[in-house]
Amino acid sequence: MPTAAFPFVEVRIDTSGLQPTAQRSPGVIAVVGESQSGSAPENLPLVVDNAAQAAELFAEVDENGVVAPTRLYRSLSIALLQDPRPSKVYGVKAGGRNYAAALGSLEAADDVAFVSLADETSVGAPAGDSPPTDLHALKAHCEAMSARGQKRIGVAMLNPASAKSPTYVTDVTAAVAGLKSDSSRMIMIAARGATGDAATAAMAAIAGYEPHVSAVLKRVRGFEMPVEKQYAPTEIIGLSDGNIIPIINPALIVGDSLHLAEGRCFTSDASLLYIDIVRVLDDIDFRLKAGLIGLVGDARITKFGLTRLANRTAGILGALKRSSVIADFAVAIPVLEILSIPESAWTPTDAAIVATARENREVDMFVSITYGPAVHRLKVTLSPRF
């Protein structure tokens, strides 16, 4: 018997179109360090919003409000001084310099983009029969997490107490050579004579900017470098050529301020040499995963289904093109290209490609982007005439 006409119109509400897309701020940092004071337990990432909170968690405060600082507290305080500031700052107390365990507590913090060890300059030992130590632990953590899909970059520094000498650049470069990352997951800062944690300060300064903004000549706050300790031009060039970023006080910038003299990762991969390239690719990686996951299990391997996939991808990348993060992009789905022509015109290879995709329920998509980087070196030809 047919259903009665009343109430004439039935409306069912489908809220799937209101499902928000996951967002990941590219400016989240974590500082791991030693502290024997404060209310924070060991190996627990805690968000720090201000210096008072950092003191309560990672330092000792007497009844008069006087803070007895620790290494971790000092580094967090420097991170919070940067302008613009990182979008979020985590602090992690490491017990007995067991950095590997403290870094392990950050594995589930999937919003972390940068990690440093508070005021740590010891290179340590790579992984062997025991877990890696000191800065090798930082490198191992960032490389392992990035390989698992949670992209992050470690920031370390040369020993600021290293004395100036004719062989300074050669000596310090050799000392940290083992920390060079083949996957561009490390940044090395040089700040001879620095009065504070230059690595954490530089990390927070870089994280405060959008991913496509170059680190070159960005200001770093929170510490000083005596004039007699600052780098000479030949040292700046030598360190930069070694993919180490010197902190400088350039005379061409008005005022007395410290700035990053380079924008390179401490890497052996020339294709991923610059920090902004790595950050942009990490950001696009997350945007594509978050924006396309809703189509997994929904979009079908048909012309209509794969067109939805291509259009969604274009929408994600189009927003970056409009905001000038990238200059252009192209999306190619080989199976869609075949499905867009009549089946009668398919070659045996075309038919095999479509059949394999449908049997395995796996589709290849190729995305290419055109990136317009910032100017790092400007060559001017001055031609005087009478």
Summary of the structure (lengths in Angstrom):
residues: 386
radius of gyration: 25.7
end to end distance: 102.8
largest distance: 102.8
contacts: 1188
relative contact order: 0.10
helix: 37%
strand: 15%
